[in-house]
Amino acid sequence: MLLCESSEESSALRIISVVGMGGIGKTTLTRLAFNDTNVERHFEKRILVCVSHPFEQQKIAEQILETLLGRKPDLAGKDNIVREISKCSSGKKTLLVLDDVWTEDSSDWEQLKASLKNSSPGSRILATTRNERVGRALGSRSKDIFLLGKLPEEKCWSLFCHLAFFERTREECEYLEDIGRKIVERCKGLPLAMKTLGGLLRFKVKEQWRSILDSKMWEIEEIEKGVFPPLLLSYYDLPPALRQCFSYCAIFPKDYTIEKNRLIKLWMAQGFVKETGNKGMEVIGEEYFNTLAMRSFFQDFEKLAGNEEEICCKMHDILHDFAQFLTEKECSLIEFDGAQKSWKNPSFRAIRHSMLMFEREGATFPIAMDNCKGLRSLMINSKFFGENATGAESLLTLVIDQLTCLRVLDVSRYYGWTMLPDKIGKLIHLRYLNLSRNRDLKTLPEAICDLYFLKTLNITGCDNLIVLPSGIGKLISLGYLENRATRSLRFLPKGMERLTRLRTLKEFVLENGV
């Protein structure tokens, strides 16, 4: 379908839809095709975008253009972005993969499809969706809708055995086969369900396998019924601290690249990871991460671009749905457009961890957060505060004045402001402060040294940061000073020797940036 061409469709943009229930393997299949060597050679431009819901046409267009340009676009306005997509793809054989599409409104796609009309003959759009009607709304003909069925029984058994019987003896495998086949039958041909249960049962004995088989979790009637029972079985088998670590990941958007070390430090800041015996928190956090990875709660592992030491991963969209299902309103991703908003909605009172996305020019921070004073984590993701120093400072002042229970504050990747407000010292519960890649930040206030519980201070990529506060030795809990790529930093202040818990100092500066 992707590579074959005929005279009948030589001038038409062919749209192929892969349809199947959640957890069946649509994303895995399309990414295998996307990364296939023959596909790489066939198409001059390849673009992969996670669409998900709610549908945001401009956001999708920005991601497409970013891939085409190889950098963040500096254009504003959807029409300008779409015109640039048309220009960049003109005359080039293009493959656009749209993963996890939900919208059934065909008008949502007209402008984006039109932007590829001048691409070379043989160009394709490949979409994944859980609903056949979505494929038709995209413009797929009947012959271009591929219904992905459940795995055959023996393929299911093979996948399950690969995980559940890993490093077991032949005698053990034969002993457990009868119960194992009954468990696989209950997974109803869904690869994600079998991967999850295979990871769960890997170190379990026969009585525990029997308990899983007889569990009432299989009777659950919630959404994604076929997948949620295995996920719940695996989730409730985890120790309470590990359950908290997993459900905390609901704070991130779908298809978000999660940095392992950053995630572990966020867990530590929330108190989910505690020292035991001779093991430090970082070691235990690493063990927690590896356990969740082994249970297939994380996937798509790779090294972070520009930092070979850092491992990053993603969550399957079904697992993200599952994490949100578990946390209900406790973890929340909130997107703001250009309108002023207030967090006076009573439903916000339960929110403890939130990421705010400012995706539109002119978007502003909530004017009041009366019902969010119990917030423990706040991550702010914005492309548009950057050139407005006053707006950024006002934002931080609001946060400090109203959200005094914060343990995590992430305001990375801001531009235009040169220093933090002195009020930062009021956030006495703060354990994690991420200021990384604030390239105009020149100084940190002395008040930051009043944050006695602060464990992580990230100033990576603060190119113009000249000095650290002279009282930094007062940060007696500081364990991680992430200061890579702070080339303007002249020296490390006296008092650093008092930081007896410091485990990470990425760069040691003696004098004048040396």
Buried (B, 14 or more C-beta within 10 A) or exposed (E): EBEEBEEEBEEEBBBBBBBBBBBBBBBBBBBEBBEEEEBEEBBBBBBBBBBBEEBBBBBBBBBBBBBBBEEEBEBEEBEEBBBBBBEBBBEBBBBBBBBBBEBBEEEBBEBBBEBBEBBBEBBBBBBBBBBBEBBBBBBBBEEBBBEBEBBEEEEBBEBBBEBBBEEBEEEEEEBBEEBBBBBBEBBBBBBBBBBBBBBBBBEBEEEBBBEBBEBEBBEBEEEBBBBBBBBBBBBEBBEEBBBBBBBBBBBBEBBBEBBBBBBBBBBBBBEBBEEEEEEBBBBBBBBBBEBBBBBBBBBBEEEBEEEEEBBBBBBBBBBBBBBBBBBEEBBBBBBBEEEEBEBEEEEBEBBBBBBBBBBBEEBBBBEEBBBBEEBBBBBBBBBBBBEBBEBBBBBBBBBBEBBBBBBBBBBBBBBBBEBBBEBBBBBEBBBBBBBBBBBBBBBBBBBBBBBEBBBBBBBBBBBBBBBBBEBBBBBEBBBBBBBBBBEEBBBBEEBBEBBEEBEBBBBEBEEEEE
